[in-house]
Amino acid sequence: MKKLAFFMISLMVFIIAGCGGTKEFQVKLSTPKTFTEGKAYPMQIKITDQKGNPVKGAHVNAEINMKNMDHGTVPVTVEETEDGKYIGLAKLAMNGDWIASIKVEKNGKSVEEEKEFSVEAATMENAHKVTKQVSLPDFHLFDQNGKQVMKQDLLGKTVVLTFTYVNCADPNACPVLLANFRNLQEDLKAGGIDTDEILLASVSVDPENDTPKVMKEHAKEMNFDMTYLKMLTGKMSEIKEVANTLGEHFEKQGNEVMHDNKTFIFNPNGELTHEFTGSLIDREELFQVVAGNK
């Protein structure tokens, strides 16, 4: 009888533990390492279901608090930018360790998670600077003119690189990433910066549709100065090699491509020096980093 009771209790514990261990949604938080006082701090929230599929149309609430201090709760404004990706905006007042409390609800299912992150006030020395050692890998891609482009073609220049695709349906993703490039070109010209040793590059995550001809037309529509900008495409294996090296994740789902919104800065030696997270980039900070990296 005692053995039976023990078995029943053990079974109930197992069932309860099993039920509690399965989350309806998985929440991933990506945050910049620095913030600028008085300006919105962008946080990228990625929501997936139990099978790893992006969760679209969820109701996401978030707020942040200092981890070891009681300075009150800072509200976060959250908007969906594309399937499974949401951007949260908040205003931070100080350096330190923070905790983001994120609640996701959809179709009667919900999950609440806490994510920790650390942040410093942005300065010319640390704004978006990376600590990891990453270099551009060898690759063979093609630009908008059908000309082959390899790693050695980028060396000797400050390179600003992002990943986009022409048929992007999300107005808050690729169009904004490329608009950052256009703004940067305007600021470099206004600042009298010599662009002979600067290169802006957008790598397609949809090479099946993004031919050199298509990308050249898209660049014209964006009104870019093409003397120091390349729209790159090529074999998927080559693109994935570059993306994987940088920690850029993307996946094609039907006609859409789900991808991280990041912008990478490399020094003339091909070494990664800065990384901007999210499509919303502080215009002045991007200009200062690029102009100071020459």
N, C-alpha and C positions, 0 to 999 in steps of 0.2 A: 504493500500500500504506500509506503514511504517512497519507494522507487517510482511508482506511478505519479505521485504528487510532484516529485522532483522533476520528472519528465515533462509534466504539464506546465510547470512553472518555467522551465527552460524553454519550452516551445513558445510560450507567450512572450518571453523576453526576446526571443529570436524574431518573432513576427513584428513586435513593436519596433525593434531596432531596424528591421528591414524596411518598414513603412516610413520611418523617420529618415532613413539614409538616402532616399530617392528624391531628388529635387526636380520640380516641374521645369525649371529654367536654370540655365547656367549664366552667370553674370561675370563679364570680364571688364575691368576698368583700366584704361590707359590715360596717364596724366603727364603733362609737361613737367620738367624738373624745376622750372623757374616760373615766377609770376611777376607781373608789373602792377604795382600799387595803383589802384583807381581804374584798372582795366579788367575786363572780364577774363576769367581764367577758364579755358576750355577743357572739359573732361570728356573723353570718348567712352561710351558704355556700349558694349556688345552683348546682345542677348541671343542665346541659342536654346533649342529644346533638348530633350534627352537624347535625341539622335544626332545632335550637332547642327541642325538646320536653323537658319536665322529666324527669329520671331518678329513678325511684322505687326504693327498696329497695337503694340502693348501699351498699357498705361504705366509710365515709369515716374516714380517720385524719388527725389533724393535730397539729402541735406548733409552738411559736413560740420564736424566739431573738432576742436583741438584734442589730440590724444591725451595729453598729460596736463592740460590746463582747462579751466572753466571760463571760456570767453563767449559763451552763448552759442546758439546754433545759427549757421549761415545757410540760407535757403539756396537751392540750386534750381535754375530754370532748365527743364529738359525738353528737347524736341527731337523727333525722329528725323534722321537725315537720309537713310536708305534702309532697305530690309535688314532688320536685326541690329542696326546701328543707330545710336542716339547720342546727341551732343548735349552735355550739361554745362551751363555757364554760371559761375559764381564769382564774387569779389572777395579776395583774400586780403587780410590786413597784416599778416606777419609770417615770418619763417616758421618752420617746425614740422612736427609730425601730425598728420590729420587722419581722421576716420570718416569715410563716406558711407552713410547708411542709405542703401538703395532698395526700394520696394518695386517689384514688377508684378503686374496683374493683367490677366487676359483670360476671357471665357470662364470666369469663376475660379481659375487657378492663380496661385500667387506664390511668391518667394521673397524673402527679405534677407539681404546679406550686408555685411560690413566689410569694406575694403580699406586698407591702410595705405597711405602714400606720404611721402616727404617732399617738401618744396622749399626753395630758397628765393629770395628777392632777386630779380634779374639785374645783372650788371653787364658791362661790356665784356667782362672776363668770363662770366659763367652762363650767360643767356643761351639756353638750349644746347649747351656744350655736352658732348657725350664723354663717358669715361671708358667705354669699351673700345678695344682696338679692332677696327674693321677697315679693310682695304677693298677697293673695287676688284672684283674677280676678272679673269680674262673672259672676253665675250666677243661674239661676232654678230652684230646687228646691222640694220640698214636705216638710213635717215630718209627724210621726206623726198629726197632727190634720187633715192635708190642707191646711194653711195654707201659702201660698207664702212662701218664704224667699229673700231676695236678699242680696248682699254688704252692702248698707247696713244690713241688720238685724243684722249681726254687729259692725259698727263701734261703737266706744265700750266694747267688752268685751274681756277677755282670753279668747281662744278656744282650747280644746283640741280638736283634730280628729283623727279617725282614719278608716280605711276598713274596713268589715266587711260581712258579709251573714248573714242569718238561718239559712240552711241549711248553714252551714259545718260540715264533717264532722271537721275537725281540732281536737281538744280543746286544742291548744297554740297556736292562732292566734286567731280571732275571740273565742272565749269568754274568753281571757286578756286581749285588748285591752279588751274591755268590762268585765272584772273590774277592770282598772286604773282605769276610770272610777268604778266603785262604791267602790273603796278611796279614791280621791281625794275623793269626796263625803263619805265618812265622816271623812277626815282634816281636810277643810275645816270640817266641823261641829264636830269635836272641838277644832279650833284657834280656834274663834270667828271665822272669816273671813267677812266680808260677801260673799255670793255674787251680789248684785244686778248686779255688773259682770263676772261670769264666765259663760261658756257652754261646755258640753261638746257636741260634735257628732260623730255617727257617720254617714258617708256610705256608702250601699249601693253595692257593686260588682255587685249582681245585681238591678237595678231591675225586671226582667221579673217576678220573683217577690216582691220586697220592696215591696208596696204600703204605703201609710200605715197601713192597718188591721193588716196583718201586723207591721209594725215597732212599732206601738203595743202590741200584745200581747206582743211580744218584750221591749220595755222594761219592761213590768209584771212579766214573769217574772224580769228581772234586778233587780227591786226598786230601781229608780232613783228619785231625787228629780227629778221631771219639771219642776220649776219653773225649772231652768236647764240642761236637757238636751234636745237635739233629735236625732231619728233621721231623717236626710234621704234622700230618694229622688227620682226624676224621670227625665227623658230621659237616655239613655246619653250623648248628645253633650254635655250639660251636665256630667255627672259626669266624663267624660273630660277636659273642659276644666280642671276643678279638679285632677284627678289629674295631668295632664301638667304643669301649672304647678309642682306640688310635687315632681315626679319620682317619683310613685307609679305603679308599673306593675302592671297586672292583665290577666288573660286568662281567658275562660270556656272550659272544656274539659268538655263533657258537662254534668253537673249540678254540677260543681265550678268554683270560680273561684280561679285561682292569683293571689295578690296579695302585694305587699310588706307586711310588718308594721311600720308606722311610726306614730308619734304626733307631731303638729305643734302648736306653741304660737305663737299670734299675739298681738301687743300690740293695744291699743285702736285703733290706726291701721290695722289689717289687715296689718301687716308680720310676716313670719315671724321669730321670735327664737330658737326652740329646736326641735330635732328629736331624738326618741328612736328609735333603730333596734332592731327586734326586738320581739316581744310581751312579753318579760320586762323589765319596767321597775322600777328601784329606787323603791320606794314613797315613801321620804323625799325623794329627789331630785325626783320629779315634784311633790310637794306644795310643796317649797321654790321651785321654778321658777314654778309657778302663783301661789302666794301672793305671791311677790316681783315678779310681772309686772303686778300690778294698778295 
